[in-house]
Amino acid sequence: MKKIFFLLNKLEEFNFQQHLNKYLSDVNVTVGESLPADTNYYDLIILWNYRKILKNISDKKNIILFHSTNLPHGRGWAPIYYALTKGLEYHTISGIFAVDEVDSGNIIVQAKFRIKDNYTAEVLREFDNEICIMLIKKIFEVFNGKEIKGKKQEGSGSVNPRRKLEDNRINLDVKFRDIINHLRACEKNHPAFFVYNNTRYNVIIEPEIKPTFPDDLVIRFFNNSQ
């Protein structure tokens, strides 16, 4: 039986059991907040939205992460927020090797789908989580016990800056149409807000009809044999 370890920032972030049941029911899954002492015990170690920087891991061929941009573009922070506010046509998820330099590992696989007008950050994150688990299953299928391979990232790319809570503030002097993407990109746990007469008001939006899972999802592997 395949063995996977999910490295989480906090155990309460383990909220994707339903996707494991759907795609990886035949895999032994362990979760934790620190890297296992024996990393070779696991077929895959997944850095799940992990925010700490790990060192001396570049030689490991079973530690991977998923970054939700078309790498090397959009390294760094808040990829879902920037995908919406930059008006990107596609949302891309890159499965890469974890290396000492953040978001710079070789690309194993990418998945992408068109960003529709009724997608919010909450919607994208829900799709994102499911697709990442789907990609783990695909990695097992494609490599089937062989060494996992990818391709080097090409070009200098770009880096998304880290955002602060204050960055979610709405400028009341801007036309409503010009802040729609900002509203779409802020999530419920860090909502957009404005201050009026010394009172803060949180603004949360959601589409009236919940979007369905993308029907245009494309998955591409970059190992040398394909």
Number of C-alpha atoms within 10 A of each C-alpha: 7 13 14 21 22 23 23 21 17 12 12 7 10 14 9 12 12 11 16 17 11 12 17 18 12 12 14 13 17 12 18 14 13 11 16 14 7 7 16 13 13 17 17 22 26 22 22 20 15 16 10 10 10 15 10 8 15 14 11 14 18 19 24 22 23 28 25 26 25 19 26 20 16 21 20 16 16 17 23 23 21 19 22 26 16 10 11 12 12 16 21 25 23 26 28 25 28 28 22 15 12 12 25 17 22 23 27 22 22 23 23 21 17 16 18 13 12 13 20 26 23 18 19 20 15 13 15 21 16 17 21 22 19 17 21 20 15 16 19 15 10 13 13 10 11 8 9 17 20 18 16 14 16 12 9 9 12 12 15 14 13 10 11 9 10 10 11 20 19 19 12 11 6 9 9 12 8 9 16 13 21 20 25 24 27 24 21 14 8 14 18 24 20 15 13 9 5 7 8 11 14 15 17 15 16 16 12 7 7 11 15 9 14 13 8 9 13 12 16 12 21 15 17 10 8 7
